[in-house]
Amino acid sequence: MASIFGFRSRDPARDRQTDLQRFDRLARLLDQIATEIEAEKTGLENRYRSKATNAAFLVEAMENGSASTSKVSEVSELTTSILNCERRIAALARQNSLMKELRHSLDAIVDENGESPQPAGLAARGR
């Protein structure tokens, strides 16, 4: 029985602070990943537009006879590249959606547990 009475629990305020610090680290990581995804998507969209423009001009030039029909393989390569870009952009959009859902879930957990005051990281991200 002595061991039961000798048990000491942590201060609930300290537990809340520990949880908030952990949630804040997770929120920062989710935000960092979302930023990386968005940067990749933006760069890919820029390259996509460039390839689509190049393909359009090349096809137009071939139709007007100002480019040889030997450029067909180049058009095929551009088409493949454009399709790959579209698939990757769609995948990145899904990943970005997932990051937003995870972030929303994290915010809901913090709100649900009444974990206030919020650390600067969670409060500053437009909750």
Protein Blocks (a to p, Z undefined) as FASTA:
>chain_A
ZZmmmpccddfklmmmmmmmmmmmmmmmmmmmmmmmmmmmmmmmmmmmmmmmmmmmmmmm
mmnopacfklmmmmmmmmmmmmmmmmmmmmmmmmmmmmmmmmmmmmmmmmmnopacddfk
lmmnoZZ
